[in-house]
Amino acid sequence: MRATLDGPATPTSTTQATRPALPGRETLLVIQDGDDAVRTVDQVLRFASERGASDVHLDPTAAGYRVRLRLPATQHAPGRLEEHGTLGGCKERIVGRLKSLAQLLVYRQDLPQEGCIARGAIEGVDEVRVSTYPAADGERVALRFQARAARGFEDLGLGRGVEAALGARLEAGRGVILVSGAAGSGKTTTLYACLDRLVKSPVQRSILSVEDPIERRVDGVVQTALHEAIGLDGPTALRSLLRQDPEVLMVGEIRDARTARLVLEAGLTGHLVLTSLHAGGPLEVLARLRGFGLEAFAIGHALTGILFQGLVQDAGGARLTGSWLDFDDELRRAVAAADQGSDFEDLVRQKSLPLGDPR
């Protein structure tokens, strides 16, 4: 039997045992060996896009792929990962189609790869980031849907107080502004909105970025995509860009201690650096930076602000939650002192401004 997206199961010439749909869940799609991989991939991506999924996970099993969608949080329900059925048959043809669309190496199944399916490549589907990873039963594939439209700085929903504070730090043109939050919280959207504001500023600046991958082209920014297979990793690219006389650097994400150290050094030497880190609130960000082996003095004097954000969906659309921590002299001294007990935690909470706060 083959279950389709828009109708009941129909008989096929091939039988195959499949995982039954979970109670209350819809079976997404079950394909057989004779099915068309092109049509199958198109159906899966359209299905996920129509349901507002932020991510699709294709987990390899002995029989095919387990399909799960990540649905963002709403006002009435937390974000969740939902199973929607299986893709049976030839896994290689499915992942091969995705790799072809994302301009990846179809014949390499032993190495992780990352790429992007361009908007319009599949009718009705926006840009999709593709990440593959070799596993025992085949390649695991993670797909992330990009936002339909770029958000301007004023459209982020930061609130007047945070918008003014962050805008002032952007105009000051020095130090590290770090955006933190969980995966899918909109960190990259915020970074691009900050770049848009800098590009539109009457003060002309040299703005360069290091990204993995480039998720949106920004006029006025010289953007570089990392390519670790040829040795262009984050630290290598960042060291080279610092010799290109930039005034503003956007580093898509801090992933290791070398990148973290170079980011802080750039902030200390007069550059404005925008970057992100997978972490919770400001206290967790500071703990992660210290965990990279960075000196407390460098952390305290390089950072100018930490924007911690989460993304929720409600009837009015997506909105931000979280806080902004602006680094004034008192906070810098406290961070540099490296004595961060309960008094320090109270200070951070006291100085954190909630996103959306009208103050």
N, C-alpha and C positions, 0 to 999 in steps of 0.2 A: 504494500500500500504506500501511496505517496500523499502526504498531507500538504496542501498548498496554503498560500497566505489568505486567499479570498474564497475558499470553498471547502467542502468536505473532502475527506480522503477519497482518492480514486484508485482503482486497481492498476497495477503495472505488471509487466511480464516477469519481474524479478521480485522475490520476497526477501525481506530483511528484518531481523529483530531490532526494534528500536526502543529507546527509553520512553515509557508512557509519559504523557503530559502531567505535570504536577497538578494537584487539585486546585481549581480556580485559576489555572494558568493556561494560556493558549499555546498550542503546539505551533511553533514558528514554521518549520519546513523540514521535511525529510526527503532527501534526494537519493536516487539509486545510481548505479554505475553508468547507466545510459543517459542520465540527465545532462543538460547543458550547463557547464560551469559558469559561462558568461551570464546566462539568465539567472542562475542561482545567486551569484554574487550581487547582481542588480537588485533582485528581490529582497535579499537580506538587508542591504543598505537602505533601500527605500522603506522597508518595514521599520527599521530602527529610527530613521529620520522622521517618519510620520508620527512615531510615538514620543518624539522629543528626547530620545536617549542621548546621553553625552558620550557614551562609550559602548562598544561591542567587544565582547571577549569570545574568541573561538578557541576553546580548550581541546587539544587533541586527545582522542581515546582510540582504542584498538579498532572501533567500528567507524569512526568518523570524527565529527566535531560536536562538542557540547556548546550550545549557543546561549550566551547570557548578555543581557542589556543592563547598563547602569543608568537608572533614572534619577534625575536630580531631585533635591528636596523640594517639598511644597510647604505651604502654610499649615497643612494638616497632616503631613507625613514626612518622615526623614528620608534622605536619599537612600536608595537601596539597589541591590544587584538582583535581578530577576532572571530565572532560567526560562527559556522559551522554546526548548525542543532541541533537536539534533540535526546535523547535516551528515548523512551517511554517504557511502561510496568513496570515491577517490579523493583523498585529502590533497594530494599533490596538485590536482587540477584546480581546486578551489584556491589554494594559496598561490598557485602560479598565476591565476587571473588577477588576484589582488596585487601581487608583485608587479605584474605587467602594467597595471593601471598606475601604480606608485613609482614606476621607473626604477625598480630594484632588480638585482641580479636573480633571475628566475632559477638558474642552475646551481646557485649556492644555497644549500640547505643546512649547512653546518655552522653558519655564523649568524649572529643577530644583525638585522638590518632595519633601517628607518627610512621612510619616505613619505610622500604626500600624494593623494589622489586629488587632482585639480577640480575646482568647482566647475560643474557642467560636464565632466567626463561621464557621469551617469545622470540622466535626466531627473530633475527633482531633488538632487542630493548636493549639499554644499561640500566645501573642501573637507577632506578626511585625512588625518594623520594615520599612517600605517607603521606598526612596529612588529617585527617577527622575532621569534626566539626558538632555537632548536630544543626539542624535548624528546623523551624516550619514544613517544607514540607519534612523532611528527612535529611540525613547527607550530608553536602557539602564535596566534595573531591577536593583537590588540588594535582596535580602531577607535579613533577619537574624532568626533564631529566638531568642526569649528563654528564659531558664531556666524550667523547670517550677515550681520553688518557690524562694522567697526563702531565702537562706542567712543564718543568724544569725552574729554576730561570732565566736562560739566554734566555728562549723562551717566556717570558711574554711580551716582547716588551716595557720595561720600558724606554729604551734609555740609552746611556752610562753614562750620568751624574747621573740619578736617580739610576741606577743599582749599580754604585760605592758607592753612598751615603748610600743607603739602605743596601748594602753588608757590609759596614763599621760598621753600627749600629748593624747588626746581629753578626758580629765578636766581637764587643765590649762586648756583653754579659750581658747588664744590661739595665733597663728602659723598657718603654712600647712603642711598635710600633703598631699603630692603623690603620687599613685599613677601609676606609669608602666608601660609595656609595649606590646606590639604590639596591633594590632586583634584582637579576639576573645580577649584574655588574661584577661578577667574583671574589668577595672578598675571598671566600673560596678557589678558585683555587690559588690565590696569597698566602694565608696563607700556603697551602700545599707546594707550591714551595719554600717558605722560610724554612719550615721544612726540605725539601729535601736538601737544601743547607747546613743547620746546621748538618744534619746527615752525609753528605759527607765531612764535614770539617775535617782536620787532628786533630783538638782539640776535644777530646771526651767529651760529655756533657750528663748529665741526663736530658732527655726531656720527659715531660708528657703533656697530653692534656685532656681537658674537652670539649666534643662535644655533640650536640643534633640535629641530630644523627651523628654517625661516617660515613662520606661520602666516605672516602678512607683510606685503611690501609697503614701505612707508616712504613716500617722496621726501627727499631731503635728508635721508639717512643712508649711509653706506653700510649695507648689511652683508655679513659673512656667515655662511653655513659651515659648521664643523664637519670634518671628514676624517674620522679617526683611522680608517683603513689606510690612508696615505700619510698618517702622522700628524694631521692637523687637529689636535685635541684642544680642549679648552685652554689650558695654561700656555701652550705654544701659540695659539692664535692671539691670546690676550697680551702676551709679552711682545709680539710683533706689532699689534695695533697701538700699543703704548709708544712705539717709536714713530707712529704716523701723525703725531702732533694733534691728538683729539682733545676736545674740550669736554665732550660728553661720551660716555661709554654705556651701552646697554649689554649686560651679560645675562643671557636668558635664564640661567640657573646656576647656583653654586652646588657642585656635586662632590667636590673633594677638597682636601686641605690646601693643595697648591693653588687652585682657583680662588679659594677664600682668601689666602694670603695676598695674592696679586690684586684682588679687588680692594682689600683694605689699604694696600700700599698706594694704589691709584687714588683712593679717596684722601689719603694723607698728603699726597703731593699736588693737590689742587684740582683734580679732575672731579666732575660730577659722574657718579656711577649709579646706574639703576640696575637692580638685580632681584632675584627671587630665591627662596629657600623653602623646601618642604619642611615645615615646622608649624607648631601651634602659635601661641601668643608670644609677646616679646621676651618673656622669661625663658621660654623654650628656645627661641632664636639665639639668645645670648649664651645659653648652655651649649647649643650645638656649635657655635663659633669657638667657644672655649674648648669643646671637645676636639676641634680640628687642631688644637695646639697653639692657637693664636694668643698673643699677649693681651692681657686685660687693658693695658694702656692704649694699644693700637685699636682695639675694638671700641673703647669709649670715645676716642678722638676721631676715628674715621667715620663712624655712623652719625648721620644727621636725623634719621627717622626710621621707624619700623611700622609698616602698615600691615596689620594682621587682618585677614579677611576670610569670610565664608560666603557662599552663594546659595541663596534659597529662591525657590519659585513660588509665587503666589498668583492671585487672580490678576494682579497688575503686571506680571512678568517677573523677570529676575531682579533681585535686589541684593545688595551687599549687607553683611553684618560683620562686626569685628571692632577693631580699635586702631587708633593712630597714637604712636608714642613719639613725641618730639624731643630731641636731645638738646636740652639747655645745659648751662654750665654745671648746675647742681647734679644733674643726672650723669654728665660726663665724668665728674669727679667720683661719683659713686661706682660707676662701672669700672673706671680705671683702678679703683682701690682694690678690686678683686675680693672684697669682703661682702659677699652678697647673701646675707641671711634674711631673716624675717623683716628687718627694717628696710632693707633694699627692696624686697618684694612689695612692701606697703608703698614705698615711693613710686615704684613702677605703676602700680594700680592707681595711685593718686594722680599721676601725670598722664594716664592713658585717656584719650578722648574717644567715646563711642562713635562709630560710623553712623551717619544719619542724624547725629545730634545737631540741632539748629543753632547751638551757641556759636 
